[in-house]
């Protein structure tokens, strides 16, 4: 009998950044889609990811949550996975990769090789891969991303990964619960530890289905409505009225020590 390979989606956004659904809805969607591992990767923060990991553990959910972050670097967006503390934004790409590795995490450039400032470019990645310092080497590339960016770059990313012996992972870049697992990674085993071992061994495979044209308009409209609510609550907080909200995530949940600034790597 053939053992089913594990499935993971390592690029999912919650209401804590530019997603439109809360962590409970995202976890339920991940389980319904048959995922074994999911990473919450909000922009520049990890508090919702930590809360999702705690919630899954407390409820005994059939899903393993990886604490992640989508970090805005000067060389493009970068996924930090298996994090214990937040990585600061707007540093060099190599510095950010090293900061992830310094805390035992895995670094994966998000939607790379797209001619857009938020995407890591080939010349930058080649320079890092040629460095004698392994701490600045990315661990894998996001080889499937169902968005327009991912569709444009998929062939180039696959060829680049093959040329430089980099593993490929597939992700949804989901900003709504219904988008979770539209891109996914297959790996041997079922656990997060199995997934990390598969990335290190270069044995992961990337899969998914691209979003149909115009299908993300509804999500964009939900984002705009959320931003409107966030702006009103931010104003209330500045005026001292009510608890307020923090980018759509309850402000009453205090930020944890591990969500503070990362220490400077010694390089």
Secondary structure, 3 states (H helix, E strand, C coil): CCCCCEEEEEEECCCCCCCCCCHHHHHHHHHHCCCCEEEECCECCCHHHHHHHHHHHHHCCCCEEEEEEEEEECCEEEEEECCCCCCCCCCCHHHHHHHHHHCCCEEEECCCCCCCCCCCCHHHHHHHHCCCCHHHCCCEEEEEECCHHHHHHHHHHHHHHHHCCCEEEEECCECCHHHCCCEEEEECCCCHHHHHHHHHHCCCEEEECCCCCCCCHHHHHHHHHHHHHHHHHHHHHHCCCCCCEECCEECCCCCCHHHCCCCCCCC
